[in-house]
Amino acid sequence: MDGDTLKVETLTGPALLPHLKDLARLRIAVFREYPYLYEGDPAYEASYLARYTRDGGAVVLVRDGAEVVGAATCLPLAAEADMIRAPFHDHGLDCERFFYFGESVLLPEYRGRGIGHAFFDAREKHAASWTGTTHACFCAVVRPEGDARRPQGYRPLDGFWRRRGYVPYPRLVCHMAWREIGGEAECRHDLSFWIRSLGDAPLP
């Protein structure tokens, strides 16, 4: 990662509390972009992000000086919401073995500087330290190939995730609802999982 003013640190528990507003701001700003097109709700964000202060959660923060410019979250899958655990239960996979990587959000001007790798390095280290964890996982929203809202020049992150050792599991799909930009009500979205072994354990 380049940039002398950038600092990456992993925070857990009460140390996260002073940063929840910054995390909410980043999520709302970054997830407005394709493919999520999320119309953020600050009240929901505050409640959602509080989960990372407990249950083994962690947040990797990137700061440029005093400003928080990026963050990535993780939490034991067993502590996640029912809708995220559901596809693992449905396919007979033990949630206790998985650590869930929630989101990586980074302001556009800081992309392409190695921070994505720093996010994964830090979260994988935290996950591997958790007793019984053998795999890391995350999910990504599924959009149709011909989606008219897809910006010109948009590049999905599949190649980056594969280079990190993650394997797509299209049979593992969870469902989340959020309001898209310009929408009147929440609508359902499908998100498929990617999984990586954190050691010698075989992929499921």
C-alpha positions in Angstrom: 0.0 0.0 0.0 1.4 3.4 -1.0 1.0 6.8 0.6 3.0 8.0 3.6 -0.1 9.6 5.3 -2.2 6.4 5.2 -2.6 4.4 8.3 -4.3 1.0 8.5 -5.4 -0.5 11.9 -7.8 -3.2 13.1 -10.1 -2.1 15.9 -12.4 -4.2 18.1 -14.9 -3.8 20.8 -15.4 -0.3 22.4 -12.5 1.1 20.4 -14.9 1.2 17.4 -17.5 3.4 19.1 -15.9 6.7 18.2 -15.8 5.7 14.5 -19.3 4.5 13.9 -20.5 7.8 12.4 -17.6 7.7 10.0 -18.3 4.1 9.0 -22.0 5.0 8.4 -20.9 7.9 6.2 -18.6 5.7 4.1 -21.2 3.0 3.7 -23.8 5.4 2.5 -21.4 7.1 0.1 -19.8 4.1 -1.4 -22.8 1.8 -1.6 -24.7 4.4 -3.7 -22.4 3.3 -6.5 -23.2 0.3 -8.8 -23.7 -2.5 -8.2 -25.4 -1.8 -4.9 -27.3 1.4 -5.7 -28.1 1.7 -2.0 -30.2 4.6 -0.7 -28.6 4.9 2.7 -30.4 5.4 6.0 -28.3 6.9 8.8 -30.5 5.5 11.6 -30.3 2.0 10.2 -26.5 2.3 9.7 -25.9 3.2 13.3 -27.8 0.1 14.5 -26.3 -2.1 11.9 -22.7 -1.1 12.5 -23.0 -1.5 16.3 -22.8 -5.3 15.9 -19.1 -5.1 15.1 -18.3 -3.8 18.6 -19.2 -7.3 20.0 -19.3 -11.0 19.3 -15.7 -11.1 17.9 -16.3 -8.5 15.3 -13.6 -6.2 14.0 -13.3 -3.2 11.6 -10.2 -2.4 9.6 -9.9 1.4 9.3 -7.9 3.4 6.8 -7.1 6.9 7.7 -5.5 9.7 5.7 -4.2 11.8 8.6 -7.2 12.2 10.9 -9.8 11.4 8.2 -11.3 8.0 7.9 -11.3 7.2 4.1 -12.0 3.4 4.1 -13.1 0.5 6.2 -13.7 -3.2 6.1 -15.7 -5.3 8.5 -15.7 -8.9 9.7 -17.7 -11.0 12.2 -18.0 -14.7 13.0 -20.7 -16.1 10.7 -22.4 -17.7 13.7 -23.0 -14.2 15.1 -24.5 -12.8 11.8 -28.1 -12.3 10.9 -30.3 -15.3 10.1 -30.6 -14.3 6.4 -26.8 -14.5 6.0 -26.5 -17.8 7.8 -29.4 -19.4 6.1 -27.7 -20.7 2.9 -25.0 -22.3 5.0 -27.6 -24.1 7.2 -29.5 -25.1 4.1 -26.4 -26.8 2.6 -25.3 -28.5 5.9 -22.3 -26.2 6.5 -21.2 -25.5 10.0 -21.4 -21.7 10.6 -19.0 -22.0 13.5 -16.2 -22.7 11.0 -16.7 -19.5 8.9 -15.8 -15.9 9.4 -17.9 -13.5 7.5 -16.5 -10.4 5.8 -19.2 -7.8 5.7 -18.1 -4.9 3.5 -15.1 -3.1 2.2 -15.8 0.6 1.5 -13.1 3.0 0.2 -13.4 6.5 -1.2 -12.8 6.5 -5.0 -9.6 8.7 -4.8 -7.9 6.0 -2.7 -8.6 3.0 -4.9 -5.8 1.3 -6.8 -3.3 1.8 -4.1 -3.2 -1.6 -2.5 -5.7 -0.9 0.2 -8.0 -3.7 -0.9 -5.2 -6.2 -0.2 -4.6 -4.6 3.2 -8.3 -5.0 4.0 -8.2 -8.7 3.2 -4.8 -9.3 4.9 -6.1 -7.8 8.2 -9.4 -9.5 8.2 -8.0 -12.9 7.4 -5.5 -12.5 10.2 -8.3 -11.6 12.6 -10.4 -14.5 11.4 -7.6 -17.0 11.7 -7.1 -16.0 15.3 -10.6 -17.0 16.2 -10.8 -20.5 17.6 -12.5 -23.0 15.3 -12.5 -20.8 12.2 -11.3 -22.6 9.1 -12.7 -20.5 6.3 -13.4 -16.9 5.4 -16.5 -15.9 3.3 -18.3 -12.9 1.9 -21.2 -12.3 -0.4 -21.7 -10.0 -3.4 -24.8 -8.7 -5.0 -25.8 -10.4 -8.2 -26.8 -8.2 -11.1 -27.8 -9.3 -14.6 -25.0 -9.0 -17.2 -27.1 -6.6 -19.3 -28.2 -4.3 -16.5 -28.9 -1.0 -18.1 -27.6 0.8 -14.9 -24.2 -0.7 -15.2 -21.8 2.2 -15.8 -19.6 2.3 -18.9 -16.1 0.9 -18.0 -17.4 -0.8 -14.8 -15.1 -3.7 -13.8 -16.4 -6.3 -11.4 -14.0 -7.4 -8.6 -14.2 -11.1 -9.4 -10.6 -11.3 -10.7 -9.3 -9.6 -7.6 -11.2 -12.0 -5.3 -9.9 -15.0 -7.3 -6.3 -13.8 -7.0 -6.9 -13.6 -3.2 -7.8 -17.3 -3.3 -11.6 -16.9 -3.0 -13.8 -19.3 -4.9 -17.4 -18.5 -6.0 -20.2 -20.6 -4.6 -23.3 -19.7 -6.7 -25.4 -22.3 -4.9 -25.0 -20.3 -1.7 -27.2 -17.3 -2.0 -28.7 -15.1 0.7 -31.4 -12.5 0.2 -31.3 -8.9 1.6 -33.7 -6.0 1.1 -32.8 -2.4 0.7 -34.2 0.7 -1.0 -32.4 1.6 -4.2 -31.6 5.1 -5.3 -34.9 6.7 -6.5 -37.0 3.8 -5.2 -40.0 4.1 -3.0 -39.7 0.9 -1.1 -37.2 -1.8 -0.2 -36.8 -4.6 -2.8 -35.1 -8.0 -2.5 -31.6 -8.6 -3.7 -29.7 -11.9 -4.2 -26.1 -12.1 -3.0 -23.9 -15.0 -3.7 -21.0 -16.2 -1.6 -17.3 -16.6 -2.1 -15.2 -18.8 0.2 -11.5 -19.2 1.0 -9.7 -21.7 3.3 -7.7 -20.0 5.9 -5.4 -23.0 6.3 -5.3 -26.6 5.2 -9.0 -27.2 5.5 -10.5 -28.3 2.2 -13.1 -26.1 0.6 -16.7 -27.3 1.2 
